[in-house]
Structure formats: C-alpha cells, structure tokens
Amino acid sequence: MRRSALVLSVAAALAVPGLALAVEGNLDPSFSGDGKVLTSISEGVSANGVAIDSQGRIVAAGVSYGGDVVVTRYLPDGRLDPSFSGDGKILFSFAGGSNARAVAIDSRNRVIVAGKNTAIGQSRTSDFGVARLTPRGQLDPSFSGDGRVVTHVGGDISKDEANSVAIDPAGRIVAAGASRVGGQTGFALVRYRPNGALDPSFSGDGKARTVFGAHSTDVANSVAIDSAGRIVAAGTSRDFSAPDGDKYRSGVVRYLPGGNLDSAFSGDGRQLVAYHDEQLDLEAVATDDRNRVVLAGTDGFIGQNNYFAAMRLRPNGALDPSFATDGKEATAFPGGFANSVAIDPNGRIVVAGWNDAPAHSGGGDIDVFFAIARYTPRGALDPSFSGDGQARTSFGDGWAQANSVTTDSLGRIVAAGWAEGPSGQRFALARYLSH
C-alpha cells in the first residue's frame, strides 16, 4: 500500500506543470540547466574527489593523463568560477608524476588535495602527495613553503599513495592510503599540522602504519574523523594464505587522536568485515552524528553480478543490527561498483559509483552510467528518492563513472567522476534534487 501511494503521489506531481522537476532523485535543472556539467581539461582527466565549501561552491580534484593534479571550482549554478585561478581550473604537480585521489576544504575555504607523487626513473617509487590551495585557487605558500608536501611513509624503497583526506577540528590534515614495507603493504596514515609539517603528536612522527595479518595486503581507501577526534580508515585486506572464504575481506581501523589503535573498537582497533563469501571491496567510510561507522563498497567478483554494499558498525566496531536487520544491505546494480559514501543532513546514506548496461547501438558494447543509491537511516532503500532509492545518469553514449559524492546544506547530492565523449575524457559532475 505504501508503494502504491508513492506511485500515485509521484504521478500526481508529474501531472502538474513545474512540479516534475521537484522529485527527489531527479537531476537538478538549476545546475547548468540540466543537472550535469562536463569540463574539458588537458588531453583527458578524471575527477576523483568532490567537496563543497561554505559558500556552496563545488570543488572537484583529480588527475590528467599528462600526470598533473587537476582542480576545478564551480559556482552553485554549475558555471566554472572565474575567481578561482582565473578560469575555475588549475593544473600542477608535486614533483614527478602526480595524481590527486581526494579533496577536502578547511574552515577558511582553502582546498586540500591528496594523492601521490611518482618518482621519475626506473624505480617508479611513489610517496604521499598533499597540497593546499588558497580560496583564490593558487598554491598556498603558508603550507610547506610552496603549497605542496611529499612524504615518504615506508621504511624502505616503497610505493606509498594517499587515497583519502580529512581535516580534524584543529585544522590538522589526515591523509590515508597504503605503504609497502619489506614486501608487505599496509594501511598508512599521515597527519600534518596546518602549516604542512608532519605532526609529531600523532604516533610520534606523524605517521602510522597498520596491517591485519602477517601475510595480508592491506590498502586504506577512505578516512573519516568522528566527533571524538578518532580517525577511522577503511579499505581492502587480502590474505591469500588464508582458507577459502577468508581471502577476500575488507578492513576497518580506528585510531585514537594520538595515533594509537583504539582498543575500544573491536578489542584491538581493527575489524575485518565481509558480506558474503565472495570479494568485498570497501571503498568509502563516513561517521554519523552518533559516531557509528558507515561503510560502502562492492560485493561480488568482477564478471559476476555485483552489488552495492552498505554496512554500519556500532561505535564499538560490531555490526549494527538496527541497520537493515543485520548491519548490511546489498543493492543490485548490474555490473555496478560503489566508490563513495556520504551522509546527508537528514541522516540518509548516499552511495555513488557506476553500473553498466547494453549500449544503445546493441552488440557486445556497453554503456556505463553514474549510479546513485540512497538509504534511510534504518538501511532500507529510500523510495522517496527516484521512486525506488536508485538513480542512474548517462552523459551520452559511452562510459561515465562517479568516483566521489557529497551533499550540500540543502541535502542535494553532488557526484563527480568522468565521462567519455567525442572530445575525450572529461570531468563529469551531476547534482540531484533532494530535501
């Protein structure tokens, strides 16, 4: 009966001129006219992170095929902001080949991007790369002298990469990713003071590294900071020496503000999670106003039917049974992969990624779309969003992938990634109505 009532209410709205655009989950026509923005930069680019500043301006950060960091800023109506670097766009590098995987905005509307710097030469080693831009879109000289800092995390020649970034209430910057030491890859976190220097009050030297097992390969894909200042990192954990069914899990770690593992979280600060007996790739983490840990990723093997996986943990690290009865919810998007999670002002959970479908031209080709799912705080797909809790967005024939999602103060959902077209691969953004 509830679903029938919803269908009737949506139908009634569509029958009244002007109300169709107000349906939650529809593209927002006040954003660039049709809810979508494509931005050409260099020879090909991908937006990997998105954030919204205190003035409602949208910042996307990513990488160009030429090996530069790319940052764009848009006005709330979707136009590039000319007050940011002159034309709304800036490209720069850390030192060698550069990549930005994440973006955050501090209380002064300065833009922080995190990723990696790859050394030029045969070694191809990489380090954490973090940069800060002024609100005017220039590298900030008050941050490490030139707006950029490169940090070697591992103890030997390693491959380090920051995949996510967050800012704590003291303005300190936390970057999370992976570092390989002695042949084993582990979660790696680095905390910087607001001036770009390593923060020695975090784990003694500003760096922390965590593994889940003696033979595991562990990569932190996302980081969040809760209201108590504790740092939560989530990502993948692979242990091919483990029995079948335990090889493909994902891991969550919570650290105290000083960098020590938090024993109040799952006994030792670490929690391995799985969905089914197949592969679970955790790509995103957020914390809600009750310090519960919300996780999102993909459940299933490539080539099989993949599911968006959403999970919630209690503050003690246990699965939260008030979320979808057992702490887990799977949503079928054919061929879909979830890349990002956000919690809106009403406590609803938004997961973004991509899914594929047969191309319009038929044959063996496929089209790939932005895919968005919204869940109620209880873990059910939210039928007030796009009728069934799911929305898909095409940018034309070809591929489009959402890599990051956030919500603004009005609850509107902004997803960013990339789309291919006749003019090459471009930054792609979409904004969805919500209230």
URVEN-V493404 format. One record per backbone hydrogen bond with DSSP energy under -0.5 kcal/mol. NH is the residue of the N-H (numbers start at 0). CO is the residue of the C=O. E is the energy in kcal/mol with one decimal. If there is no record, write none. Layout:
# URVEN-V493404
{{NH;CO;E} {NH;CO;E}}
This chain:
# URVEN-V493404
{{4;0;-2.5} {5;1;-2.1} {6;2;-2.5} {7;3;-2.4} {8;4;-2.3} {9;5;-2.5} {10;6;-2.6} {11;7;-2.4} {12;8;-2.0} {13;9;-2.4} {14;10;-1.3} {15;11;-0.6} {15;12;-1.1} {16;14;-0.6} {18;15;-1.9} {19;15;-0.6} {21;18;-1.6} {22;19;-1.4} {24;432;-2.3} {25;22;-2.2} {27;430;-2.9} {28;26;-0.7} {30;27;-1.9} {31;29;-0.8} {31;76;-2.7} {32;28;-0.8} {33;30;-0.7} {34;30;-2.2} {36;428;-2.4} {38;426;-2.2} {43;40;-0.8} {44;424;-1.2} {45;62;-2.0} {46;416;-1.5} {47;45;-0.6} {47;60;-2.5} {48;60;-2.0} {50;58;-2.2} {52;56;-2.5} {55;52;-2.0} {57;73;-2.0} {58;50;-3.2} {59;71;-2.3} {60;48;-2.2} {61;69;-2.7} {62;45;-1.9} {63;67;-2.1} {64;43;-2.6} {66;63;-2.1} {68;91;-3.3} {69;61;-2.0} {70;89;-2.4} {71;59;-2.7} {72;87;-2.0} {73;57;-3.0} {74;78;-3.5} {77;74;-2.7} {80;72;-2.8} {81;79;-0.8} {83;80;-1.9} {84;82;-0.8} {84;135;-3.2} {85;81;-0.6} {86;83;-0.7} {87;83;-2.5} {89;70;-2.1} {91;68;-1.9} {96;117;-1.8} {97;66;-2.4} {98;115;-1.7} {100;98;-0.5} {100;113;-2.8} {101;113;-1.7} {103;111;-2.4} {105;109;-2.3} {108;105;-2.0} {110;132;-1.8} {111;103;-3.2} {111;109;-0.5} {112;130;-2.3} {113;101;-2.0} {114;128;-2.6} {115;98;-2.0} {116;126;-2.4} {117;96;-3.5} {118;116;-0.5} {118;124;-3.3} {125;157;-1.0} {126;116;-2.1} {127;150;-2.1} {128;114;-1.6} {129;148;-2.5} {130;112;-2.4} {131;146;-2.3} {132;110;-2.9} {133;137;-3.2} {136;133;-2.5} {139;131;-2.8} {140;138;-0.7} {142;139;-1.9} {143;141;-0.7} {143;194;-2.8} {144;140;-0.8} {145;142;-0.6} {145;143;-0.6} {146;142;-2.3} {148;129;-2.5} {150;127;-2.3} {152;150;-0.6} {157;155;-0.6} {159;125;-2.5} {159;157;-0.6} {160;177;-2.0} {161;114;-2.0} {162;160;-0.5} {162;175;-2.9} {163;175;-1.8} {165;173;-2.2} {167;171;-2.5} {170;167;-2.4} {172;191;-1.9} {173;165;-3.1} {174;172;-0.5} {174;189;-2.8} {175;163;-2.3} {176;187;-2.6} {177;160;-2.1} {178;185;-1.9} {180;178;-0.6} {180;183;-2.7} {183;180;-2.0} {185;178;-2.4} {186;209;-2.3} {187;176;-1.6} {188;207;-3.0} {189;174;-2.5} {190;205;-2.5} {191;172;-2.9} {192;196;-3.5} {195;192;-2.5} {198;190;-2.6} {199;197;-0.8} {201;198;-1.9} {202;200;-0.7} {202;257;-3.4} {203;199;-0.7} {204;201;-0.7} {205;201;-2.5} {207;188;-2.6} {209;186;-2.0} {215;212;-0.8} {216;237;-2.7} {217;184;-2.6} {217;215;-0.5} {218;235;-2.1} {219;176;-1.8} {220;218;-0.6} {220;233;-2.3} {221;233;-1.8} {223;231;-2.3} {225;229;-2.5} {228;225;-2.0} {230;254;-2.0} {231;223;-3.1} {232;252;-2.8} {233;221;-2.2} {234;250;-2.2} {235;218;-1.7} {236;248;-2.4} {237;216;-2.2} {238;246;-1.8} {241;238;-1.5} {245;242;-2.3} {248;236;-1.9} {248;246;-0.9} {249;272;-2.4} {250;234;-2.0} {251;270;-2.4} {252;232;-2.9} {253;268;-2.3} {254;230;-3.0} {255;259;-3.3} {258;255;-2.7} {261;253;-2.6} {262;260;-0.8} {264;261;-1.9} {265;263;-0.8} {265;315;-2.8} {266;262;-0.7} {267;264;-0.6} {267;265;-0.7} {268;264;-2.3} {270;251;-2.4} {272;249;-3.0} {280;297;-2.5} {281;279;-0.7} {282;280;-0.6} {282;295;-2.2} {283;295;-2.0} {285;293;-2.2} {287;291;-2.0} {290;287;-1.9} {292;312;-2.0} {293;285;-3.3} {293;291;-0.6} {294;310;-2.9} {295;283;-2.0} {296;308;-2.1} {297;280;-1.9} {298;306;-2.5} {299;278;-3.0} {299;297;-0.5} {303;300;-2.1} {305;303;-0.8} {306;298;-2.0} {307;330;-3.0} {308;296;-2.9} {309;307;-0.5} {309;328;-2.9} {310;294;-2.2} {311;326;-1.9} {312;292;-2.8} {313;317;-3.7} {316;313;-2.4} {319;311;-2.7} {320;318;-0.8} {322;319;-1.8} {323;321;-0.7} {323;377;-3.3} {325;322;-0.5} {325;323;-1.4} {326;322;-2.5} {328;309;-2.5} {330;307;-2.6} {332;305;-0.9} {332;330;-0.6} {335;305;-0.5} {335;332;-3.0} {336;353;-2.5} {338;351;-3.0} {339;351;-1.8} {341;349;-2.2} {343;347;-2.7} {346;343;-2.4} {348;374;-1.9} {349;341;-3.2} {350;372;-2.9} {351;339;-2.0} {352;370;-2.3} {353;336;-2.3} {354;368;-1.5} {355;333;-1.6} {356;366;-2.3} {358;364;-1.8} {361;358;-1.8} {364;361;-0.8} {366;356;-3.3} {367;397;-1.5} {368;354;-2.9} {369;392;-2.4} {370;352;-1.7} {371;390;-2.8} {372;350;-2.7} {373;388;-2.4} {374;348;-3.0} {375;379;-3.1} {378;375;-2.3} {381;373;-2.9} {382;380;-0.8} {384;381;-1.9} {385;23;-3.1} {385;383;-0.7} {386;382;-0.6} {387;384;-0.7} {388;384;-2.6} {390;371;-2.6} {392;369;-2.1} {394;395;-0.6} {400;417;-2.6} {401;352;-1.3} {402;400;-0.6} {402;415;-2.5} {403;415;-1.9} {405;413;-2.2} {407;411;-2.1} {410;407;-2.1} {412;431;-1.4} {413;405;-2.9} {414;412;-0.5} {414;429;-2.6} {415;403;-2.5} {416;427;-2.5} {417;400;-2.0} {418;425;-1.9} {419;398;-2.7} {420;423;-0.8} {423;420;-2.2} {425;418;-2.6} {426;38;-2.1} {427;416;-1.6} {428;36;-2.4} {429;414;-2.2} {430;34;-2.2} {431;412;-2.7} {432;25;-3.1}}
